[in-house]
């Protein structure tokens, strides 16, 4: 009879321990999700403020680099395409 009581108590102990472990895991996942959500919201707010303060296209390059010619004028050729009917 005592052996059956010990088995039942051990089973209850493992069940309670498993429930506490499950609750802890769920809380950790919830906190992680909240942290990620707040980071994405902060990043979105920073980006929207950056673009809201300026008009037009935002070019991170300097003026010299953005006006630099990529292909020299002595390279390349003009091709006249004709439409075949």
Phi, psi and omega in degrees: 000319179295323180299319179294319178297319179296320179295318179295317178296319178296319178296318177296319178300315179294324178295315179295316179298319178295320178295317178298320179296318179296317179297318178298318179295318179296318178297319179296318178295321179295316178297319179297318179295320178295318178298315180297318180298316181293323178295317180293322179294318179296317180297318179296318180295319179296317179295317182293325177292321180298314183279336180287333182280345183236157177249147177086201184273136178266119180248114182287345179282158176287169181299318181297315182291323181287335180265359181291135178286133181276315180252124178299155184292338181274358178252157178087166180213159180270132179241125179261112181269136178249143179271122179278134180255000000 
